[in-house]
């Protein structure tokens, strides 16, 4: 089955509808347009319109994304950074948004997370238990400094 070509206007209205339902990054929008096979010039015009009309705002997206990932997914800074990079958010925007988050926010999330994980860990000795907790916290994107504060 052949994929039907999508016009610039159809793409614009689909992306506007998508953005109206929730926050999306410019990287996600560009990826969708590439998938639809739109020409680079058309992609640029659509992105200009989406940002001008504030359907897409990477900083607003990043703030919401960071807030959700800390609060609901209990992620640390490193994991959030990687996810924002994968979503195509500019490095400057990432840094601005992540620097605005107080280190205490990460600690508030990490402490109960480690307490709960500690109950399910089986270890032969204290060192092994600590190493397992550290590995777990690092896999969630927390820095060694934050982990040490909580252990």
N, C-alpha and C positions, 0 to 999 in steps of 0.2 A: 504494500500500500504506500503510495507516494504522499509525502507531506505537502499540505497545501501552503502556498506562499502567503505570508501575512503582510499586509500593507503597513506603512508607517503610522497611519491614523489608527488602525486596529491595535497595533502594538502600544501606542500611546494610551489609548483608552483602557486596554487590559492592565497596563502597569499602573495607571492612575487608580483603577478599581482595587488592585492589589495593595497599593500603598494606603488607600483609604481604610482598608481592613486592619492594617498593622504596620509597625515600623519596619523598613527595609533599607539596606545600605545601597549605595551607588554601585558597588561591586556586584551585588546580587542582581540589580537591574541590568547591568551590562552583560552579565552571564546569560540571563534570560534572552536578551536581544541577540546575542551571538548564537544561542541555541536555535532561535527562530530564523537565523540566516539573514538578518538585516544588514544593510551596508553600513560601513563605518560612519559615513556622513549622516545617515538617518539616525544612528545610535547617538551621535553627538547632539543632533537637534533635539531628540527626545529627552536626553539627559539634561540639556540646558533648560528645557521647558519644565521638567519634573523638579529641578532644583529651584528655578525661578518661582514656581507656584508652591514651593515648600512641601511637595509631596515626598521628596527625598531630602533628608538633612542628616549627613553622616554623624555629626556631633550629637544630635538628638537621638539618633538610632543607637550610638555607642553608649550614651548615658543610660538609656532604657535597658540595653543588653547587659551592661555591667551590673546594674542594679538587680536585674532578674537572676543573673548567674551567681551573684554572691548570695542573694536572699533564698532562692529556691533550689539551685543546684549545688550550693555550697562549694563553689570553685574559688581558687586563689588567683592572684594576679597573673602568674605565668600562663595558666590554662586559658584565662580570659583573653590575654594578649594574643595567644595563638589562634583562638577562635575568631577574634576581630580581624586578624591578618587574613584568615581563610575567607572571611566575608568581604574582603577587599576594602577595609577601612584604612584610610591614610595613617601613616605612622605618627604624624604630628597630632592628629585628632585622638588617636589611641592614648598617646602620652598625656595629653591635656586631661582627658576624661579619667584615666586611671590615677593620675597624680592628685585628682580632686577627692579620691576616696581615701579616707583616713585609715591608717594601719590598724587602728582599733577595730574597724569593721571586720577585717579579715580575722583578727584574733577572736572576736565575738562569735564568728562562724566556726572557726577551727576547734576551739575548746570543747564544745559539746560533741562535735564530730569525732574527735579523738577519744573522748570518754566512751561514746557509744561503740566505737571500733575496738577499744581496749577489752570490752566484755566478750567479744567474739574471737579474740586472739588466743591461740594456744602456743606457748613458748616454753622452752626448757629452762630458760633463765631470764633475768632482768635485761641483759644486753640484747638478747634475741627479740624480746618483747619491744624494747625501744626501737630497734632497727626496723621491725615490721611497722610500727606506728609512723616512723619517719618516712619510710617508703610509701606508705599509704597517703600521708599528707602531701608528699611531693607529687604523687600521681594526680592529686587534686589541684596542683598548681600553686601550692604554698611555698614560700621561701624558707630556707633553713633558719633564718633569724626568727620568723614567726613561729616556726615549729618549736624552736628552743624555748621561746617565751611560754609556750603552752605545756611543755613536757615537764 
